[in-house]
Amino acid sequence: MSLFGLGSRNQKTFRPKKNAPSGSKGAKLQKHIDATLGSGNLREAVRLPPGEDINEWLAVNTVDFFNQVNILYGTLTEFCTANNCPTMSAGPKYEYRWADGVTIKKPIEVSAPKYVEYLMDWIEAQLDDEAIFPQKLGAPFPPNFRDVVKTIFKRLFRVYAHIYHSHFQKIVSLKEEAHLNTCFKHFVLFTWLCRNSG
């Protein structure tokens, strides 16, 4: 079965949307994100709501950005192939190699689709690990939580860079550029705000 009639999808790369458990603090924050994004004011959408925990806000937005990139990249899987994109890059000066620090310790050169597959597997493992992304209300976040989020964001940025550099014309032909641009602007504003708020 194809997504939007665009051919077969690599089910390993394209994943179902992740959601915060209903009734959780994350679900409440996700409703806030949805409401403020719908307002058209991205600056308001990225601002930490008054009285909310910064780590909860980071966690909910990390899941949201993972879902956004997953969906955007999922529309390109039949065009972003090992033949068309033999290295994960954003032009001749920016080549991204994969290492997760566990099973692949030394960075290796892989095709763009293989990099995204490794990345989505790695992020999903982080999101599913309750020691890193706790699901229970009041459960503490680990001391290195912000470092993990920073690494996730850095790697998600690489997917955006690859899409813009290597697949933007395809995005335009699919009439997805407005959505891509809005998602990317939201991502950049959020990461900028986090970086500048300590």
C-alpha positions, 0 to 999 in steps of 0.5 A, spaced: 500 500 500 502 506 498 502 513 502 498 518 498 499 514 492 506 515 491 509 508 491 511 503 496 514 506 502 520 503 506 516 501 512 523 501 516 524 508 515 517 511 515 514 510 522 507 511 525 506 517 529 509 517 536 504 520 541 504 522 549 500 517 553 493 520 554 492 524 561 500 525 561 503 532 562 506 531 555 499 530 552 497 536 555 503 540 553 502 537 546 495 540 546 498 547 547 503 546 541 497 544 537 493 550 539 499 555 538 501 552 532 494 553 529 494 560 531 500 562 526 504 565 531 510 560 531 514 564 536 508 563 541 508 556 539 516 555 541 515 559 548 515 555 554 508 555 557 508 559 564 509 554 570 511 548 565 517 544 566 523 545 561 525 538 560 517 536 559 517 541 554 523 539 551 521 532 551 514 533 548 517 538 542 522 532 541 517 527 539 513 532 535 519 534 531 521 526 530 514 525 527 514 531 523 521 529 520 519 522 519 513 524 515 516 529 511 522 524 509 517 519 508 514 522 502 521 522 499 523 515 500 522 513 493 526 518 490 532 518 496 535 512 494 542 509 495 543 510 488 540 517 488 543 519 494 549 514 496 552 519 501 548 523 507 550 530 505 547 537 504 552 539 498 559 537 497 562 541 504 557 537 508 557 530 509 554 526 515 557 520 517 553 515 522 555 513 529 551 511 535 556 510 540 554 503 541 553 499 536 557 503 531 562 507 535 567 510 529 563 514 524 561 510 517 559 513 511 552 510 509 547 512 504 542 518 505 536 513 506 541 508 511 543 514 515 535 516 516 534 509 517 539 509 523 537 515 525 530 514 526 531 507 529 536 511 534 531 516 536 526 511 537 530 507 542 531 514 546 524 516 546 522 509 548 527 509 553 523 511 560 530 512 563 531 518 558 524 520 556 520 518 562 513 517 561 510 517 568 508 524 571 513 526 576 519 521 574 525 525 573 529 526 567 536 524 567 542 529 568 544 528 561 537 529 558 539 536 554 545 533 551 541 527 548 535 532 546 541 537 543 544 530 539 537 529 537 536 536 534 543 536 531 541 529 527 534 531 525 537 538 522 541 534 518 535 530 515 532 537 513 539 540 510 539 533 506 532 534 504 533 542 502 539 540 498 538 534 495 530 534 494 527 541 494 525 540 487 521 534 488 518 537 494 516 543 490 513 538 485 509 534 490 506 541 493 509 540 500 514 546 500 509 550 504 509 545 509 516 543 509 518 551 510 513 551 516 516 545 519 523 547 519 522 554 521 518 551 527 524 547 528 529 552 528 525 557 532 525 552 537 532 550 537 534 557 537 530 559 543 532 553 547 540 555 545 539 562 548 535 560 554 540 556 557 
